[in-house]
């Protein structure tokens, strides 16, 4: 934190870690048929590895954040990326369904803590009022992974061997370790403040409502994205090679949406920005289910879905951090747990119609229902905030 250049390098280190996390989280969706074929299991069974990773995030985020919150930022981020690198590499050596589930679960443990702690650290690296942009820089690694890393990993996994995709994650993880080691400053934790506010933060009803919003609302995107490969090939009738191109389009949308979401968090109250983004997502999911048989329109919708999905990320992260003042790292990491509960529940619920013999386009209908529920929760919180503010104004006036 000695110079602005040092701060920018630290943000780049977080972005590289985000690139690795984005690569491992999303590449599995592009190589799902290849994993199923390689392990001699069904595509829905292969999809369980998505849920296993997400479950690891849910378990690891609060647990590792609580432990890591006692260490300086560089040390804890190094430990998290070391764990991430080891178990993602081991995922590539899986030779059966059970081993894959175990290694995917273990590789997911540091995900939420890295992003949760990283979001708070990013805010401390910049001037006041620039936190949203700093968080967006960290998340840019994840979005860029969807433009470059995920399509590349999908291509390699499809044309050579799916295990190579996870070895690729291990290489990126090692690069993240080096960047954190040399570029990340040591920011010491504020232990007395964190300890005195921890229980109070966890009793905050609005915080839990936001966690529910993230879980359910973002599940709408994952319901669609988890089955993008069969949507492109089976419904739109495009060749398997087009899956990589579709994921590039989704990734480009995510890059644009990520920075648009940061601006929306500055233009509006963060929660209002979330409600707008999720409403747009509902509309797109419904339209996509209708036009999915048209290859050209499906590719356009893929870009727009990627855009809509990441206009949510920074605003909801800001809303969580603002609501959990005094214990921001735990709140921020819990939001990452919520994202991945949305990942797991979205993939699972969207897979139910497919398991019962319905078309994969119904995954988008399930997604629209989830995102719509997220909108309802966001509106409910905003109404509650307004009523509470009016109540306080009346009390202040009467006194």
C-alpha positions, 0 to 999 in steps of 0.5 A, a space after each residue: 500500500 506504499 504507492 498507487 502502483 503497488 495497490 494496482 498490483 495487489 488488485 491484479 493479484 486478486 484478479 488472477 485468483 479470481 481468474 482461477 476460481 472462475 475457470 474451475 467453477 465454470 469450465 465444468 459446465 462446458 465439459 460436462 458431457 466429456 466428464 460423463 463419458 470419461 467416467 461412464 456416468 450420466 450428464 446429471 450425475 456429472 452435474 453433481 460435481 458442480 453441486 459438490 464444488 458449491 457445497 465446498 464453498 458453502 462450508 468453507 467460506 464462513 469457516 475459513 474466513 473466521 480462521 483466516 480473519 485472524 491473519 494478515 491479508 497476504 498470509 491468508 490469501 496465500 494459504 487459500 490459493 495454495 489449498 485451491 491449487 492442490 485440490 483442483 489439480 487432484 481433481 484432474 486425476 479423478 478416475 471415478 464418480 466418488 473421487 471426483 465429488 470428493 476432490 471437487 468438494 475440497 477444491 471449493 472450500 477456499 473459494 468463498 473465503 478468497 472472494 469474501 476476504 478479497 472484496 474487503 481487502 480490495 475496498 481498503 486498497 482504494 480511496 473512499 467511494 471507489 470500493 465498487 470499482 475495486 471489487 469489480 476489478 477483483 471480479 474481472 478476473 472471474 469474468 475474463 476467465 469466462 472469455 479466455 480460460 473457460 472456452 480454452 479449457 472447454 476446447 482442451 477438455 473436449 478434444 483431448 481429455 477433460 482432466 487437462 482442464 483441471 490441470 490448467 486450473 492448477 497452473 493458474 492457481 500457482 500464478 495466483 500464489 506468486 502474484 499474492 506473494 510478491 504484490 499483496 501487502 500485509 493488512 492486519 485484521 482488526 480483531 477486537 472490532 471483529 470479535 465484538 460485532 460477530 454475534 450482532 452481525 449474525 443476528 441481523 435479519 436483513 443480512 440473512 434476507 440478503 443471503 437468501 436473495 443471493 441464493 435464490 436470485 442468482 440460482 436463476 442464472 446457474 439454472 440456465 448456464 449449467 446446461 448451456 452445452 446441451 442447449 447449444 447442441 441439442 436444442 439449437 442444433 449447433 455442433 459441439 465446437 460451438 459450445 466454446 464460442 457460446 461460452 466466449 459470448 457469455 464471458 464477454 457479456 460477464 465482462 461488460 456486466 461486471 463493470 456496468 454493475 459497479 456503475 449501477 452500484 454508484 448510480 443507485 442504492 446497491 439493492 435497487 441495482 440488484 432488483 433491476 438486474 434480476 428483473 432483466 434476467 427474468 425477462 431474458 430467461 423467458 425469451 431464451 426459452 422461446 427462441 432457443 431453437 434459433 441458433 443466431 438468436 440463442 447466441 445473442 441471448 447468451 451474451 445478454 444473459 452473461 451481461 445480466 448475471 454479472 450486473 448483480 455481483 458487485 451491487 449485492 456484494 456491496 449491499 452485504 458489506 454495508 449491512 454487515 458493518 463491523 464484521 465485513 469479511 464474514 458477511 462478504 464470505 457468506 455472500 459467496 456461500 450464497 452464490 454457490 448455494 445458488 449454483 448448486 440449487 440452480 443446477 439441481 432444480 433445472 436438472 429435474 425437468 431434464 431427469 423427468 424427460 422434458 426438454 432442456 429449455 425448461 431449465 430456463 423456465 426454472 431459472 426465471 422462477 428463481 430470479 423472479 423470487 429474488 426480485 420479490 425479496 429485493 423489493 421486500 427489503 427495500 419496502 422494509 427499509 423505507 418503512 423503518 426510515 419513515 418510522 424513525 423520522 416520525 419518532 424524531 419529529 415527535 421527540 
